[in-house]
Amino acid sequence: MIKDTLSIRINFRRHFFASILGAVAWLVAPIAGAQSIEDVTLNVYKSETCGCCEGWIDHMTENGYHSNIFHPSDLNGVKAELGLKPEWQSCHTAVTENGYLFEGHIPEKFIAQFLANPPAGALGLAVPGMPIGGPGMEMGNRFTPYDILLINKDGSSEVFASIASADEQ
C-alpha cells in the first residue's frame, strides 16, 4: 500500500513537470523562431540628399537595427525591380537579408511585429508617401494619420495597422 502510494506520487510529479515543460515549450516556440533585432541588417536605398530618410535610419538604429546605406542613380528602377508598385512608394526602401521590404516611414515596432511572424506570401510593409509626424518626418507637434500596408508578393495589399496619433507609433 505504501509502495503504491509512493509510485502514484512519483508518477504524478513526472506528469506534472512534463506538463509544465510542455506548456513552457509551447509558449516559447514562437519567440525562439523570431529573428533577433540584433541580427537584422537593413539595406536602405535612398537619395543621397534626403534628410527624412536619415531620420528614419536614426530611428531604426536607436531601436537596435543595423543599416547599410546605398544611393542608387535610379532609385525608382530599384523599387520597380523589387516589385514595389508606385502606389506603395515613399522616399526610401529597406530590404532585409530574407528579402522583406520596408518602404517609407514605418515605425520600428511594426517592423519588429512583422519580422516576428511574417504572414505567408508577404513581400513586406509600406507607408506610402511621407506622412507628417512619422519616424523621420517629425515637424513639431504636427501629425497626419496614416496606414501601414501589408504588401504581398501577388501584388495585393491590405491595411496592416492604422496610425491615428503619434503615440501609436
C-alpha positions in Angstrom: 0.0 0.0 0.0 2.8 2.5 0.9 4.7 1.4 -2.2 1.6 2.0 -4.4 1.1 5.5 -2.8 4.8 6.3 -3.4 4.5 5.1 -7.0 1.4 7.3 -7.6 3.2 10.4 -6.2 6.3 9.8 -8.4 4.1 9.3 -11.5 2.1 12.4 -10.6 5.2 14.5 -10.2 6.6 13.2 -13.5 3.4 14.1 -15.4 3.0 17.4 -13.6 6.6 18.6 -14.5 6.3 17.1 -18.0 3.1 19.1 -18.5 4.8 22.3 -17.2 7.7 21.9 -19.5 5.4 21.2 -22.4 3.5 24.4 -21.7 6.7 26.4 -21.5 7.9 25.0 -24.8 4.6 25.8 -26.4 4.8 29.4 -25.2 8.4 29.9 -26.1 8.4 28.3 -29.5 7.1 31.3 -31.5 9.7 33.5 -29.8 12.5 31.1 -30.5 11.8 31.2 -34.2 11.7 35.0 -34.4 14.7 36.8 -35.7 16.6 38.9 -33.1 16.7 42.6 -33.9 20.5 42.5 -33.4 20.7 40.1 -36.3 18.7 42.3 -38.7 20.6 44.4 -41.2 18.7 46.6 -43.5 20.0 47.5 -46.9 18.5 51.0 -47.3 18.1 52.5 -50.8 17.6 56.3 -50.8 18.5 59.6 -52.4 21.8 60.9 -51.2 20.3 64.3 -50.1 17.2 63.0 -48.3 17.3 64.1 -44.7 14.0 62.5 -43.7 15.4 59.1 -44.7 18.4 59.8 -42.4 15.9 60.5 -39.6 14.2 57.1 -40.2 17.5 55.3 -40.3 18.4 57.0 -37.0 15.0 55.8 -35.6 15.9 52.2 -36.6 19.4 52.5 -35.3 18.1 53.7 -31.9 16.0 50.6 -31.8 18.8 48.2 -32.4 18.9 47.7 -36.2 21.9 48.0 -38.4 21.8 49.6 -41.8 23.9 49.6 -45.0 23.0 52.7 -47.0 23.0 52.8 -50.8 22.4 55.8 -53.1 21.5 54.3 -56.5 21.4 56.6 -59.5 18.0 55.1 -60.5 16.1 54.7 -57.2 12.8 54.2 -58.9 14.3 51.5 -61.0 15.5 49.7 -57.8 12.0 50.0 -56.4 10.5 48.5 -59.6 13.0 45.6 -59.6 12.0 44.9 -56.0 8.3 44.7 -57.0 7.1 47.9 -55.3 4.1 49.4 -57.1 4.1 53.2 -57.5 1.1 53.5 -55.1 3.2 51.9 -52.3 6.2 54.0 -52.7 7.9 56.6 -50.5 11.3 58.1 -50.4 13.4 55.1 -49.2 13.3 51.3 -49.3 14.8 49.0 -46.8 15.5 45.3 -47.6 16.4 42.6 -45.1 18.6 39.6 -45.8 15.5 37.5 -46.1 14.2 39.7 -48.8 11.4 41.5 -46.9 10.8 45.1 -48.0 10.0 48.1 -45.8 9.0 51.1 -47.8 8.9 54.5 -46.2 8.5 55.8 -42.7 7.3 52.7 -40.9 7.7 52.8 -37.1 10.2 50.2 -35.8 7.6 48.4 -33.6 5.6 47.4 -36.6 8.7 46.1 -38.4 9.6 44.1 -35.3 6.0 42.8 -35.2 6.1 41.8 -38.9 9.6 40.1 -38.6 8.5 38.1 -35.5 5.8 36.4 -37.6 5.8 37.3 -41.3 2.5 36.5 -42.9 2.6 33.9 -45.7 3.0 35.4 -49.1 4.1 38.8 -47.7 6.6 41.0 -49.5 6.8 43.5 -46.6 5.3 46.7 -45.3 4.8 50.1 -46.8 3.8 53.6 -45.7 3.1 55.3 -49.0 4.0 59.0 -49.3 5.6 60.9 -46.5 3.1 61.4 -43.6 3.9 64.3 -41.3 4.9 63.0 -37.8 6.1 59.6 -38.8 9.6 58.5 -37.8 12.0 60.8 -39.7 9.1 63.1 -40.7 8.8 64.9 -37.3 7.6 68.5 -37.6 7.0 69.8 -34.1 3.6 68.5 -32.8 2.1 68.1 -36.2 0.8 64.7 -37.2 -1.1 63.2 -40.1 -2.8 59.9 -39.5 -1.7 57.1 -41.9 -2.0 53.4 -42.7 0.8 50.9 -42.8 0.1 48.5 -45.7 0.9 44.8 -45.8 2.2 44.3 -49.3 2.0 40.8 -50.8 4.1 39.0 -53.5 0.9 38.5 -55.6 0.6 42.3 -55.9 -2.2 42.8 -53.4 -2.1 44.9 -50.3 -4.2 45.4 -47.2 -4.0 47.6 -44.1 -1.6 46.1 -41.6 -2.1 48.9 -39.0 -3.8 52.3 -38.9 -1.9 55.0 -37.0 -4.2 57.7 -35.7 -1.8 59.5 -33.4 1.9 60.0 -32.8 1.5 58.0 -29.5 0.6 54.8 -31.5 4.0 54.7 -33.3 
